[in-house]
Amino acid sequence: MSTLITGIRELTTNTEGGPLHDAAVVLDGQHFAWVGPAQDAPAADDRIDLAGRAALPGWVDSHTHLVFAGDRTAEFEARMAGRPYRAGGIATTVAATRAASDDELSVNLARHIAEARRQGTTCLETKTGYGLSVEDELRSAKLAAAAADEVTFLGAHLVPADMDAEKYVDLVCGDMLDAVAPYVRWADVFCETGAFDRDQSDRVLRAAKAHGLGLRVHGNQLGEGAGVQLAVEHGAASVDHCTYLTDADIEALASSDTVATVLPACDLSTRQRLAPARALLDAGATVALATNANPGSSYTTSMAFCVATAVLQMGLSVAEAVHAATAGGARALRRDDVGVIRVGARADLQVLDAPSVTHLAYRPGVPLTYAVWRLGRQIKTPMFD
Ligand code: NIG
């Protein structure tokens, strides 16, 4: 069954030549079968007219923590009253997650993924990291693998209160990695004061690499530190947060393949400065934008909010922010089948109830997602139907 979607006033493709105007696409099965000017479009089994709306690749949210239970409203309120954010808050969610049943965790995970998809996210990474025991990390990995596009093992999120740090790193690098490796593509470590230091993070990354996993790093979130340099040295696909960077960090990212993933909703929700995305782009680094959806530091699944913030407060153009939230996320996940509209790519499409992507920043906070296709299937129908 093929579908011709026409009446696209502005089509962001993330391919050479910039956006197309008065464009059309054909979806066939799970892929784009044709992309081009509407006047040249071939016939298809079905036809949908978008009546002058803008379309773009579905968002690629390359950083979320959605296998969790519980709520941290009180911590958020305290933070808004002036208490600083600290990594230790993770322990609250670990306790709630361990106490939850598999069903509770998977329903919560599915609910948040559905929420993200309704807002145009068609490819989503999520992490373990609120289990922190072999058993709880394993079930988190299994639940995530059943629901998300990409799964990351983050056993090295925090040292459990009842464990010695070195012994915990041994466990992460040994039994925990052995157990979760079949269910995950990526491994990550929170390299930060209060979490894992440089040597401990290095051990985790080496062990993950030996298990054949791709690498990611949480780094430079709460202060300058070793995260970025370590990520680059290890050839990690992405280093996420990048809020506190030195000139040397920016230079290292610009001359590497490691993507700098910035998480503006987290920076705002933790009352930190915003990551220097403008400087990263100016230096030549690849930047991704992601939500960091989690109950502690960034409880939003809205990529549109991140895009608007990147434009209004971080100095990116709309085109740069949209690219970072689609092709940038795809690069951070080392995927070339998403975040792009071209023949053969995954048929993931977001339609805005607006004539151009500029409206994402011009009309911040307005829910503009009009329709969404994921893997060729329409998962959100027009909002006014
Ligand atoms: O990316 N930085 C570490 N992990 C999460 C925080 C999770 C939490 O506070 O529960 C983050 O911000």
Boltz pocket constraint, residues with backbone or C-beta under 6 A from the ligand:
constraints:
  - pocket:
      binder: B
      contacts: [[A, 65], [A, 86], [A, 87], [A, 89], [A, 90], [A, 93], [A, 157], [A, 190], [A, 218], [A, 221], [A, 266], [A, 292], [A, 294], [A, 295], [A, 296], [A, 297], [A, 298]]
      max_distance: 6.0
